[in-house]
Amino acid sequence: MAKAWEIENFLSERNNQLFIDGVSAVKLAEEYGTPLFVFSESRIKHNIARLQKTETVIDAKLKVCYAAKANSLMAILRTVKDANCDLEVNSGGELWKALKVGFAGEQLIFNGTSKEVWELELAINSDIYAIQVDSLSELSLIEETARRLDKTANVSLRLVPEIETKTHSGLQTALLTSKFGMMPDEALAAFHKYKESKHLDICGVHLHIGSQNPESAPYSDALRALFENLETIFKETGIKLKHLNLGGGFPVNYLRDNSHDSDFPQAQRDMFSADFEPSDAISQAWQEVKKAAAASDASELLKDITLLIEPGRSVIADAGICLTTVRNVKNRPVQQSENSGRWSVFSGQNKNDALEMPQIKTDHRSLTTDYWLLTDAGFNLLLSMETYKWYYHLISAERANEEANFPYKVAGPLCDGGDVYFDIEGEGRLPDYRLLPASVKPNEILALLNCGAYSIAQMFQYNGRFLPCVVLTKENGKVELIRKRDAFEDLVNNDKW
Ligand SMILES: *Cc1c(COP(=O)(O)O)cnc(C)c1O
């Protein structure tokens, strides 16, 4: 029977091993060493095509701009470009990388809260599609910079329309309490002020409601908010916007294998297992806005409009797998506490989840020993496992067909007590134990799934650990090394001593 984590034409079990695009994960680990990130070219292209098909369900042009911050390895950017996908960047550094890879200016949009003059100059000189403006102060800096360069900057204003989604608080971005964007009335003032400017073409409005949004309804609210702004701007200034940018945040189902379902508080589980078709959400939002436009006799304003989306996670998360080796094991007697037994970790959950106590598998309860596995992949590679308590499903890459029913405490290699695969703060936001086949021993290769987004984009050399090797499985069956593992010198490259 197929395993719940299997994905047709991508992830499978063969000869008891994990196969990625028809290549044995164990062989890859042997050849390249671990920790090793494996990316699938065909999965990236599949994910982009899934988003691009949205154009067939709306009657507007669609511009899909992959959010580079999710993963901006050069070969990943190249793969995105080869899939005819445009790009959203967040800094002059990402912009430089995009230009190096060969993206044309018109394929690029540039976000960020704290842009510097040199970054604006690079963006303006590259004639990018839009600089997304975070404040009125920044807008005046862009105007000044464009005037000095005797150019016209294409800009789009980022709004904070007060749209809340049920994602992690660190991933909420369209609230007045978040650090992003400007108020709709500020945006309107900007259109008035720069209407006649030769150096600014304010051609769109933008918002981004957050990441891993478990429900599709906020996209309707968001598009409606964008349209209301477009309408007001036209009425008050006569300016007809060329684009609306709905942002990213389309979810990835991190719990496709649901063997840990009962370990999560409900809200956490709903977020991690979110799974809707972005094209359905956008189509629904589009229909609603069309109706609203017709009702207020404003359909003309939607004609020739381009809709932008900025997906990051939904392009790259499930296309990346992190292979890690068990480097150390140990057994510990289970700590019994007086009142709540060994499950005391769950008693400190969010009060909101009080009614949703996770069900503990009874077979865990009978354990008197904790079996610890110490891997070579820690939060130096998967920072969000520590900061956001992000869940990455763990399987054995060399015993992929065996029943994963034995509970382990799993931790990474860092000399830091927070480098664990469970929620050390005791809020129950991650399972306490990971399920793998019995008798895992040192040197067994494990695989963390859905690791492609916000992982190696955030990696660092804490504890003098080498940044990892990354390979890409190609559609032609070959495996391409796309990032070599750090060598000793890389640990000190920029140091002076
Ligand atoms: C991070 C970010 C995205 C991508 O979000 P995902 O959840 O990865 O799709 C898109 N737009 C902006 C402005 C962002 O900051």
The ligand as an SDF file (V2000), in Angstrom:
LIG
                    3D

 15 15  0  0  0  0  0  0  0  0999 V2000
    7.1420   36.0480    2.3000 C   0  0  0  0  0  0  0  0  0  0  0  0
    6.3380   36.7830    1.3180 C   0  0  0  0  0  0  0  0  0  0  0  0
    5.6970   36.0900    0.2960 C   0  0  0  0  0  0  0  0  0  0  0  0
    5.7100   34.5870    0.1690 C   0  0  0  0  0  0  0  0  0  0  0  0
    4.9240   33.9800    1.1500 O   0  0  0  0  0  0  0  0  0  0  0  0
    4.6640   32.3940    1.0780 P   0  0  0  0  0  0  0  0  0  0  0  0
    3.8900   32.1040    2.2870 O   0  0  0  0  0  0  0  0  0  0  0  0
    6.0020   31.7400    1.0980 O   0  0  0  0  0  0  0  0  0  0  0  0
    3.9050   32.1200   -0.1610 O   0  0  0  0  0  0  0  0  0  0  0  0
    5.0160   36.8250   -0.6460 C   0  0  0  0  0  0  0  0  0  0  0  0
    4.9450   38.1680   -0.5810 N   0  0  0  0  0  0  0  0  0  0  0  0
    5.5560   38.8650    0.4020 C   0  0  0  0  0  0  0  0  0  0  0  0
    5.4460   40.3340    0.4130 C   0  0  0  0  0  0  0  0  0  0  0  0
    6.2550   38.1980    1.3840 C   0  0  0  0  0  0  0  0  0  0  0  0
    6.8230   38.8910    2.3610 O   0  0  0  0  0  0  0  0  0  0  0  0
  1  2  1  0
  2  3  1  0
  2 14  2  0
  3  4  1  0
  3 10  2  0
  4  5  1  0
  5  6  1  0
  6  7  2  0
  6  8  1  0
  6  9  1  0
 10 11  1  0
 11 12  2  0
 12 13  1  0
 12 14  1  0
 14 15  1  0
M  END
$$$$
